[in-house]
Amino acid sequence: MNKMKIIFYGTPAFAVQNLEYLHKNNFTISAVVTATDKRSGRGNKINSSAVKKYALANNIYILQPKNLKVDSFVNKIKDLAPDYQVVVAFRMLPECVWSLSRLGTINLHASLLPNYRGAAPINWVIKNNEKFTGLTTFLIDDKIDTGAILLQTKIAINPKETAGGLHDRLAQLGGPLIQKTLSDFNEGK
């Protein structure tokens, strides 16, 4: 299973924890795809995404396309010939990209789909005083967070929990859920 070639898509710290889990559990990460570097903060310095920083520190090949549909990027993904593509906290992939993995493109979403599709699901469950939330892995399709659900893990939300605290708890659960999803999917379960 760990010999399968994976391309990982993500940008923020939430994605890093999942990338790190896969990397430390000896999954073959052929490349990471992350947001382009941007100027921000005092001094308008160029800043890299959290995923890029992790990839640089661990000698993982990095791709930072501005446009996911350009031939040069699509051809690079074809050349890397991924078995799986794993998406965590990244923008929507076009079909010309997500269709390139041999076995599937899997997304980890921070809600119990179909509830709280789209952006900021952690903030919305807190705002709406939900009692439970969780993580969902699903196969990407041509709409936002609508693909076939593969696995879910459910957790209780503490009544005084903040979005930041819930974010951190969910981020720790993501890597094991991705690993189980890849394992089960690979075994045809």
Residue pairs with C-beta under 8 A, 6 or more apart in sequence:
1 182
1 183
1 186
2 25
2 26
2 27
2 28
3 28
4 27
4 28
4 83
4 84
4 103
4 182
4 186
5 28
5 30
5 80
5 81
5 82
5 83
5 84
6 22
6 27
6 28
6 29
6 30
6 82
6 83
6 84
6 85
6 86
6 182
7 29
7 30
7 31
7 32
7 33
7 77
7 80
7 82
7 84
7 85
7 86
7 101
8 15
8 18
8 19
8 22
8 29
8 31
8 32
8 33
8 51
8 85
8 86
8 88
9 15
9 32
9 33
9 34
9 85
9 86
9 87
9 88
9 90
9 93
10 16
10 18
10 19
10 32
10 33
10 34
10 49
10 51
10 87
10 88
10 89
10 90
11 34
11 35
11 49
11 50
11 51
11 89
11 90
12 49
12 50
12 51
12 89
13 50
13 171
14 88
14 89
14 110
14 167
14 170
14 171
14 174
15 50
15 51
15 88
15 89
15 90
16 50
16 51
16 53
16 54
17 171
17 172
17 174
17 175
18 86
18 88
18 108
18 171
18 174
18 175
18 178
19 29
19 32
19 51
19 54
19 55
19 88
20 54
20 175
21 174
21 175
21 176
21 178
21 179
22 29
22 86
22 175
22 178
22 179
23 29
23 58
23 60
25 175
25 179
27 179
27 182
29 60
30 61
30 80
30 82
31 60
31 61
31 62
31 63
31 80
32 51
32 52
32 54
32 55
32 60
32 61
32 62
32 63
33 62
33 63
33 64
33 65
33 90
34 49
34 51
34 52
34 55
34 62
34 63
34 64
34 90
35 49
35 52
35 64
36 64
36 65
36 66
37 46
37 47
37 48
37 49
37 52
37 64
38 46
38 47
39 45
39 46
39 47
40 47
41 47
48 56
52 62
52 64
54 60
55 61
55 62
56 62
63 73
63 76
65 72
65 73
67 73
68 74
68 91
68 93
68 94
68 97
69 94
69 96
69 97
73 97
74 96
74 97
74 100
77 85
77 97
77 100
78 100
81 102
82 100
82 101
82 102
83 101
83 102
83 103
84 101
84 102
84 103
84 104
84 105
84 106
84 182
84 185
85 93
85 97
85 98
85 100
85 101
85 104
85 105
85 106
86 105
86 106
86 107
86 108
86 178
86 182
87 93
87 105
87 106
87 107
87 108
87 140
88 107
88 108
88 174
88 178
89 110
92 144
93 105
93 140
95 142
98 105
98 140
99 105
103 185
103 186
104 139
104 185
105 139
105 140
106 137
106 138
106 139
106 140
106 150
106 178
106 181
106 182
106 185
107 137
107 138
107 139
107 140
107 145
107 147
108 135
108 136
108 137
108 174
108 177
108 178
109 117
109 121
109 135
109 136
109 137
109 138
109 145
110 121
110 122
110 133
110 135
110 167
110 170
111 117
111 121
111 122
111 124
111 125
111 133
111 134
111 135
111 136
112 132
112 133
112 134
112 135
112 136
112 152
112 154
113 136
113 138
113 145
113 149
113 152
114 145
114 146
116 124
116 125
116 133
117 144
117 145
117 146
118 144
118 145
121 133
122 133
122 163
122 166
122 167
122 170
123 163
125 133
125 157
125 166
126 157
126 161
126 162
126 163
126 166
130 157
131 156
131 157
132 154
132 155
132 156
132 157
133 154
133 155
133 157
133 166
133 170
134 152
134 153
134 154
134 155
134 170
135 152
135 153
135 170
135 173
135 174
135 177
136 149
136 150
136 151
136 152
137 149
137 150
137 151
137 152
137 177
137 178
137 181
138 145
138 147
138 148
138 149
138 150
139 147
139 148
139 150
140 147
141 147
141 148
150 181
150 184
150 185
151 177
151 180
151 181
151 184
153 173
153 177
155 169
155 170
155 173
157 166
158 165
